Amino acid sequence: MTELIGISPQLLFAQVLVGLINGAFYAVLSLGLAVIFGLLNIINFSHGAMYMVGAFCSWLGMQYLGINYWAALILAPVVVGVIGLLIERTLLRRIQHEDHLYSLLLTFGLALMLEGIFVELFGVSGQRYPVPDLLNGGINLGFMFLPIYRAWVVAAAVVVCFTVWYLIERTKLGAYLRAGTENQALVQAFGINVPMMRNLTYGFGVGLAAFAGVLAAPIYSVAPHMGSSIIIVVFAVVVIGGMGSVLGAIITGLGLGVIEGLTRVFYAEISNTVIFIVMAIVLLLRPAGLFGRQS
Amino acid sequence: MKALRTACAITAMTLGSTAMAADISDDKVKVGVLTDMSAVYSDISGEGNVVAARMAIEDFGGKVAGKPIELIYADHQNKADIAANKARQWVDDEEVDVIADLVTTSVALAVNQVADREGKEVITLISGAASTPITNEQCIATGIHWTYDTYALANGTGRAVVEQGGDTWYFLTADYAFGDSLQSQVSRVVKENGGEVLGASRHPLETSDFSSYVLQAQASGAKIIGLANAGGDTINAILAANEFGIVQGGQKLAGLLMFITDIDALGLEVAQDLYLTTGFYWDMDEKTRAWSERFFERHGAMPSMVQAGVYSSLMHYFEAIEKAGTDETFAVREQMGKMPVEDFFSRNGRIREDGRMVHDMYLAQVKSPDESTRKWDYYNIVSTIPAEEAFQPLSQSKCELVNN
């Protein structure tokens, strides 16, 4: 068998594809984070916990209410979104004029509390969520066995990412949102309810995290700590892409997924670190991130 | 009047203690359970260990040699420094006599150093930690390793799998001391039995996506993919292998350290047919069932081998105090070594001078969903590995307490 940089081309293709699949997860998660930071200036450390709660919502729905995967895909983000609305209204709004650090600490505390509650209720080992029948099985691509469910994840992620980007960058609603961030008083003077818009944006952002959680549920074990192991990587993605840049989050998410996947083949020991190496290099060369606006 | 009452009390106490000849320091025996209460190992250890310790104390009658037994516990968060500090506080200020569980190898080794300070020695009953240095290079005179270790796991699962034709291996290994230790010990067993190791991928601890690693293992063409990791890593690796059609493609998985709680998290659909080595299974006979049902009523889950081990080790400790008539550390340790360990948990058990409690281990295979009649009905015990074969022979020990 011919070899390419030490491994067979089949394995290389397979790794790139797997990297893209993981990247799709990073993209959806960092998208919500970028939206929340870009429009609300909140560093939402509870994003990983919301992802976990989204996954648990789908599991609980299936276990106790007989709600299937497809319904969960809509319902879990709605439930978590409503939780988000409440958190924004009762907690985050009180500190919106304070330094970033306040919202960071508040959301970090919330994440720890949520994880603690779920550990207490369900233990750490996690729960199993079956792959929906329609997406079970896999396709033999010749160079690898592609599980249909993973293909679906990529498709769903791409559609969601594009829709959100379009909504924020190309519609009137998005323009209001962006304007509200720039100058809240002025936009309010035009008769637009900016506090409500901020409230809905936060709910929408964490709803995206929950959506990623539902997508993840059939792949990974649904466990209380599933969010904390991924959140740091997702933050790095947002920083590399440019804080608050929606397009940056999407492209960086996919790109870093591939880089991480390839590192796992060539030097697996640094696969957790490689993203931060990239982050350090990017920050040195472009402090605002790849797609951030240089101020 | 008051003086008279005091005098009477003193006389009574003196008479009482003379009658029993008991020499219990500070008039109580204090048990400390130091464990992981909320992180990755809290399902196999954690709250369940506190329940097991409480059951042991109650079953022993709440008193040993006429003195009350007290229980305290703390969360070490799997951090060696936190564990060592807590242990020091317990021994120096709170008169703790014995420390139980100590899940995570780094924690067990750190606490053993605290337990081995001259003049302040206490007994450690290690149930949750896995690595062999505990009874080799870093053994201490008062440390007892109760439930299992990486040697026994490697020996049990590794040999059984090779004997059944699984002679080429690829490892997915957690990149830290435990993973290394397990991989090297299983590799040795595989080679000794005529097998071959084709390669390994070392993944960071707490990896959620194993698809890259699973594809590498698939490409290696090895018959067996050995999972030298634990907890959430093992679970996610098995899920990925299942998803990417590894088992359907003819390769088999061998979980090298798996607990019953992991099988419960995976579900039998995914976990069926896996081989694993365990020191205890709740559904083996009347005695294991009786104890485990009682544990289940209190804890809401069947006991892991670590939790059953905590109970068993504490009962043996209490019996030794009762027999020796003192809770003096070395006297108790000596007495514990003299008595065989035979209870619902341990068959043919005895404590060696290196601190290893050797007992029968079991090779189990996970049942299929059709075979299982109820929740927690997960294992078929395939064979018993006799105590003397299951663990590292004393002749290979690197412990300085052993005269080799």
Interface residues (C-beta under 8 A of the other chain):
Chain A: I7 S8 Q10 L11 A14 Q15 V18 G19 I21 N22 G116 V119 G123 V124 S125 G126 Q127 R128 P130 V131 G138 M144 F145 P147 Y149 R150 I219 Y220 S221 A223 H225 M226 S229 I230 G261 R264 V265 A268 E269 S271 N272
Chain B: S38 A39 V40 Y41 S42 D43 D175 S201 R202 H203 P204 E206 T207 S208 D209 S211 S212 Y213 L215 Q216 Q218 A219 G231 G232 I235 N236 L239 A240 E243 F244 G245 G249 T261 D262 D264 A265 L266 G267 E269 V270 A301
